[in-house]
Amino acid sequence: MITRRNVLTATGCSAMTLALRALMADESPSTMPVQAPHRPPRARSVISLFMSGGPSQVDTFDPKPELAALAGKDVPESIAKTIPKIKRAGLKNLMASPWAFHRHGQSGLPISELFPNIAKHADDLCVIRSMTHRNPIHGPGECVALTGDATGHRPSLGAWSLYGLGTANRQLPAYITMNLHTDGMQHPQAAGWSSGFLPARFQGTVVDPNQGIQNIEMPEGVGNERRQQELSVIRKLNRRFMDSIGQHSELEARIRSYETAFLMQTSAPELFDIDSETMETMQLYGLGEDASSTVGRGCLLARRMVERGVRFVQIRVGGWDAHGNIAGNHKRMAKRTDQPIGGLLQDLKRRGLLDSTLVVWGGEFGRTPTMEGRGKGRDHSPAAYSVWLAGGGVTGGKIIGETDPIGYVVTQRPVKPTDLHVTILSATGLDSDQLIFDHHGLKETPLGVTGGGVVHEVFS
């Protein structure tokens, strides 16, 4: 006898749960209140380059020549009294950056010599030097940076994006996450791609750039015609069951998920097959180099994803935690990321995709301008750190915000993670005040309890 359980087992539907996350636009209003953009969008897609571990702002995008003059000394009292009372905020033994900064592009944007390839795109970068929050621990800090809340119970930024916009390509997940180089203790926080209190279909789909979406292949001996027949049987059985219980939105979504999974089985393998790319493109992303090949493949796939209508791509690159030997750590991480990210910006631009794709780079916090212990490393410091944005209507060659002379605290235009989130959502045409979800009687928005506002200076 044919039963729903037998059919599901025979058809190998583990890919179906992935497809359910990608379903968006045709759900009933009561279960999926998808809204059109509130205003014309500047960007159709977002690529979030999340540098997990905490890149040092004073060694990357916020030069502080005063550190060289003060090396070995304590933090001046005039600055020390402004530093938040965070346990890891050391006040002794200031340390100069091991790297020089040079001005690039017509804008003269100063960028560390760590990033020669990213520096070629200085006139496309808008650097926010005044990011700030108060959580100095990796896990909660990552949750703050990606969800706006240290508990990790709120929706990730990508989930809010999907909730507001829907999907432009039903054959692929609209929100994809790649976790690369999970070095040391900076384990990926699932909250960073979760849907929080939003329905589960808005969470990100985690993929391995080398393997693609798991369990997406057809079972051995199963072709398109047989799969369509199996789906027809599943559809009939589900409809018969639904007729007996009445309307059931989750069951309706599950029915559609099977059909979407079938479409994914034909489109997803093509997405991850990069053999069609030219050798020049592969080299542009650093795929020929051992150090940069993993991030290079992720960045190349990100470009292919946004070409195919994926709304939100998140690439998490772990390993930036530099408690000892910051020179060795950041040099290694720059070799992993500089060429792939520079290649991504160049490839998006030459294909006419940068104007419609918002690229965001940054980590969960920065690092202290003081040396930690005697190991020539830096401790965690969320009081001030840097991120940059490019494409998607961003004004390039610009600096927003300032920090004190040694880069410890923000002195002008503080920007909270929720401010950055609503700025990114604004680029996609979403007004966070109007992006509302009813959660246990509360009218929740991406602003949460801390609030936030668009950093309008980012845009032209």
Disulfide bonds with the S-S distance in Angstrom:
none
